[in-house]
Amino acid sequence: MPTQEEFWQKLQAKVCIKCMDGDGHGNCRIAGNGFCAMKTYLPLILDVVQSVESDSIVPYEEQLRKRICSACEFQLLQGGCVLRDEVECALDRYFPLIVEVIEEDQLRH
């Protein structure tokens, strides 16, 4: 099973390179105090993806909302999220790709 650091490197290579907050080469352009949910919640993301087995993204998204979004500082009391609503949350924006990368790597091991 890959380590958390190995998963992070694979996510950077396949997700960060496509991120609109990046430079197109996998380097993040979010300012030093900026917030990247993918990096912040990586251990929980791995746990969520590894705890679900489905051909549909819906169960993964349900667990994402339940276990990660509910604990995020940007989550509103009524359940909405300012970052998600403005497509500013990289975790939400790229979640299907994140799931694909993690599961693909797990299958190899």
N, C-alpha and C positions, 0 to 999 in steps of 0.2 A: 504494500500500500504506500503510495507517495506521501511524503511529508507535507506539512502545511506550506513550507517554503517552496517545495516543488510545484504544488498546485498554484501558488501565487505566480511563480515564473511562467507557468503555462497560461494562466489567465492574462498576464501582462502581454504575452506573445500573441494571443488570439482575441482578446477583448480590448485591452488598453490601446492596441494599435488602431482599433476602429472607433474608439471613444471620441466624441466631439470635444471633450475636455483635454485631449491629448494632441501631440504634435504629428501624428500619423506614423510615428516610428516606435510607439509604445511608451513614450515618455509623457508623464502627466504634466499639465500646465496649470493645475489648480494651485493657487497661491498657498504658501506655507501653512496658513491657518484654515485653508479650505477643507471641505468635507467630501471624502469619497467613501460612500457606504460600502462599496465592494471591498475596499482595503480595511475599513473599520470593523466590519462584521465578518471577515473571512472565516474565522472558526465556526461561527453560527451558520454561515452559508454552507460550508462543507457538511455540517451536521444535518441541516435541512435536506440537502440534496441526497445525502447518503441514507436518509430515513424514509425516502419516498421511492416507490418503484411504479412507474406508470408510463404509458405511451402518450399521455396527455400532459400538457404543461399546467393544467388547472390545479391538480393536487399539490404541485410544487409551489405555485403561487399562493395557494391557501396557507401552506405552512410558512411561506415567506412573510405573509401579512400577520399571521398568528405569532410567530416566534421572533421575527426580526423587526418588522415595521412597528409592531405594538410596543417595542422597547426603544425605538428610535426617538431622539429628542425632537425631531421634526414632525412626528405624528401628532395630529390634533385630537383633542378629547372625543370628538364625534366620529373619529376614524379616518378622516381625510388626511392628506399630506400636501403641504405647500410645494415641496420639491417634486413629488410625484405628479401633482397637477400641472406643474410648469415644465415637465419632462426634464427636470434637472437632477434627478436621482439616477446615477449610473447603474446602481444595482437593479432598479426597476426597469430602466431602459434596456439593459443588456441581459436581463435575467434568463431568457431562453438560451442565449448563447453561453452564459455561465454554466447553466445546467448541462448543456451539451458537452462543454469542455471537461467538466468534472466527471461526468458519466463515461465519456470516451476514454479518459485516462484510467478510470477504475477498471474498465473492461480489459485494458491492456495488462493490468496487474492481476 
